[in-house]
Amino acid sequence: MIEYNELKKGVQIIINNEPYEVLEAFPQRYAQRKLMIQTKLKNLITGNVINQTVHQGEVFEEAELEKVEIKFIYRHRGKLVFAEAKNPSSRFELTEEQIGEANKFLKPNQIVTGIKFKEKFINISLPIKVQLKVIEAPPGIKGDRAQGGTKTVKLETGTEINVPLFIETGDIIEVNTETGEYIRRVE
């Protein structure tokens, strides 16, 4: 069991028989009342984010999640199809809403971590950094160089991000999947 004061970023708990991950947890005290913790929780099945106030004395069951290596195969009409890396015939689907922002950085045959809850895949976890190919890049225009210039490029997944002016079509770049920002060009 997890006590209310153990709620920190990354802790996974069960509320109403569904797994949630704590995204933020801030202790608050109002006048003479007891300490409360204001939390932001993400439902790992639906992807919905809720705010919840946790009072002193509340306890939660720890979510037992299994992590399995899986391979992304393809996307079709808002659904993403995956297979277990060691058992390609074991396919399953997740929706873009379940996966959230991470689906912008998925490319076919990419190996990611699948999250299982009660023997059912509920979500995925991407590595923090992924390498993607630039498929469209406008020419870099030199202008005011007081600040570093940036331009918007299109990646092989269809996602558009801002990169420095020297990035060209065909370059492989590293992207942070949590922030969606350019990190570096891969040589």
N, C-alpha and C positions, 0 to 999 in steps of 0.2 A: 504494500500500500504506500501511496505517496501522500505525504502531509502537505497542507496548503503552503507552508513556507519552503518546500522543496521545488516549487514550480519555477523553472528557469527555462531560458531559450533552449529548444531542442528536446525537452522532456516530452515523452509520449504517454498519454493517459487515455482512459476510456470514459466517455460520457454517453449515457443512453445507448449502450452497447455498440458505440462507434468509436474508432480510434481518432484522437486529436493530437496535434503537435503544438506545443507552446511556441508562439512566435515572439511574444514579448510578455514580460511580467514586471509590474511596477508596484512596490508597496505604497499604500496610502493610509493616512490617519486623519480622521476628521474630528476636530475638537476633542471631546472626551470619549469618543467611541473606540472600540478595539481596532486593531490593525486589520486592514483588508488588502488584498492583492488584486489589482486591475490587470486582467490578462487579455491577450489577443490570441485566439486559438484557431488553427486550421484543421478542418475536417479532412482526414487523409483519404476518404472514399469519394466525397463530392467535390472537394477543393474549396468549399465555402469557408470564409473567414468570419468568426464571430468575436464579439467582445463579451467578457464575462467577469463579474466581480466575485472573488472567492473570499469567503469569510473565515475567520479563525476557527479551527476545529474541523474544517471540511477535509475529507480524505478521498483519494481517487485510486482506482485500480490502475496498475501499470499496464500499458498496451504491449502485448507480446507480439512483436512483428518479426517475420522471417525475411531475410534478404537473399535474393537469388539472382545470379547473373542471367540476363536476358538479352535478346537481339531484336532491334527494331527492324521490321520488314517493310511496311509501307503504310501510307495514309489514304483514306478514302471517305469522302463525305463526312468529315468531322470525327471519324474514328481512326484510331491508330492500332495497327496489328503488330503484335509481338510474338516471339516464341522463346522458349527456354533455350539457352545456349547449348546445353548438353542433351536436350531432347527437342529437336526442331519440329517434330510432329505435334508437340504440345503448344498449340497456338491459343492466343486470347486477345481480346480487344479492350481498349480503354478509350474514353472520349477525350477530346481536346480540353474540355472544362475540368475533367479530373486532373489532368496533368498540369494545366495552367501554363505559365510563361515558359516552362521547360520545353514545350513542344516546338518552340521557334528554333531550337538548336538541334533537333533530331534529324539525322540523315540515314538513309537506308543502310542496313548491315552494321549499324553502330551498336556496340555492346554497352549496356547500361545496367544499373541495379534495379531489379524489380522488388517491390515491397508486398509481402503476403500477410494477410490478416485472416485467421481462421481458414487456412488452406485456399484462399482466393486472392488473386492479384488485385490490389486496390490502387496502386500508384507506382511511379518510378522515381529514381534518384539519379540525376546526371552528375558526372564529375564536375568540379568547379570550373575547370578549363577544358575547352574543346577546340580542335583545329578544324577550320572550315575554309573552303575555297571561295574566292571572290569571283562572281560570274559577270557582274556589271560594275564598272567604275568610271564615272565621268573624269575628264582630264582635270588635273589639279591646277587651279588658277592662282597665280601669285598675286598677292595684294598687300594689304597692310600686314606687316610681319611683326607687329608689336606683340601679338599673341600667336601661338601655333595655329596654323590653319587646319580646318577639317573639311571633309566632304562626306556625303552619304553614299554608301555602296550597297549592292545587293549580294547576299551570300547564296551558296548552293541550296540552302534550305528555304530560300525565298524571303528571308528576314533582311531588313535594312538596318544598318548601324552606321554611326559616325566613326571615321578613321582619319589618320593624318593624310595630308595631300600626296605623299609619295607612294601610297598603295595603288596598285594597278590591277587590271583584270588578269586573272590567272594566279595571283598571289595566294599563298596559304597564310591565314592569320589565326591567332589564338584569341578566343573570346571568353570572357567571364560569364558563365551561365546564370549566376545569381544577380548580377547587375546589368548584363547585356552590353557591356562595354568592351571595346578593343583593348587588348593587352600588348601584343607585339606581333611582328611579322616573323614567320617561321622560315628559316633559310633552307 
